[in-house]
Amino acid sequence: MSTVYPMPKWGVTMESGTITEWHVAPGDAVKEGDVIGTVSTDKIDVDFEAPADGVIAALLADEGDDVDCGVDILVLADDQADYDAYVREHS
C-alpha cells in the first residue's frame, strides 16, 4: 500500500515551506526518521524526516517549490512490491 504525506506544519504561523533539497529519489528505501529532505520556512530550515519505513514511490514537489501546509509532497510505499505496483499503476 502507498501512503501520501503532506507538507507538515512546524509552527502555528507556518503557512508554507520551500523544498530546498530532496535527499532521496523514487525507489530509495528509507527508515522512519531518516532525513529525506530539507524544507525552508519563513523562520528556519527544517529536516523533513521519513514518517515511516518504506520505499519512496514519488516526490510530488520539486526542489524550489513553495508548498502550502497540508498539500501532498510525498508518496511512500510500504515495501518494494508496493513500490513496483505504484510504478505500474502510474506509468
C-alpha positions in Angstrom: 0.0 0.0 0.0 1.2 3.5 -0.7 0.5 6.4 1.6 0.5 10.1 0.6 2.1 12.6 3.1 1.5 16.4 3.1 3.8 19.3 3.8 4.0 19.4 7.6 3.1 22.4 9.6 6.0 23.0 12.1 4.6 26.1 13.8 1.4 28.0 14.4 2.3 30.7 11.9 3.7 28.4 9.2 1.6 28.6 6.0 4.0 27.1 3.5 7.5 25.7 3.1 10.0 25.6 0.2 11.6 22.3 -0.7 15.2 23.3 -0.5 16.6 19.8 -1.3 15.4 16.2 -1.6 18.0 13.7 -0.2 16.2 10.8 -1.8 14.8 9.7 -5.1 11.9 7.4 -6.1 12.9 3.8 -5.5 15.0 4.6 -2.4 14.3 2.6 0.7 14.0 4.7 3.9 13.6 4.0 7.6 11.3 6.1 9.8 13.3 9.2 11.0 15.7 9.2 8.0 16.3 12.7 6.8 14.7 12.7 3.3 14.6 16.4 2.5 15.2 20.0 3.7 12.3 22.5 3.9 12.8 26.2 4.4 10.1 28.1 6.2 9.7 31.8 6.9 11.8 31.4 10.0 14.0 28.2 9.8 15.3 25.4 7.7 13.9 22.0 8.8 15.0 18.5 8.1 12.0 16.6 6.7 12.1 13.0 8.1 10.6 9.9 6.7 7.3 9.4 8.5 7.6 5.6 8.3 9.7 2.8 6.9 9.2 2.2 3.2 10.2 3.0 -0.3 9.9 6.4 -1.9 7.3 6.0 -4.6 7.0 9.6 -5.7 8.2 13.1 -4.9 5.2 15.3 -5.6 7.0 18.6 -5.3 10.3 19.7 -6.9 13.2 21.4 -5.3 12.5 25.1 -5.2 8.7 24.7 -5.0 6.9 26.6 -2.3 4.2 24.3 -1.0 1.3 25.2 1.3 1.0 23.2 4.5 -1.3 20.3 4.0 -0.6 19.9 0.3 0.8 16.4 -0.7 4.5 16.3 -1.3 5.5 12.6 -0.9 4.2 9.1 -1.7 5.7 6.3 0.4 5.2 2.7 -0.5 5.2 0.1 2.3 7.8 -2.1 0.6 9.4 -2.9 -2.8 6.4 -4.9 -4.0 4.1 -1.9 -3.2 6.6 0.4 -4.9 6.6 -1.8 -8.1 2.7 -1.8 -8.1 2.6 2.0 -7.7 5.0 2.5 -10.6 3.0 0.1 -12.8 -0.2 2.0 -11.9 1.2 5.4 -12.5 3.3 4.8 -15.6 
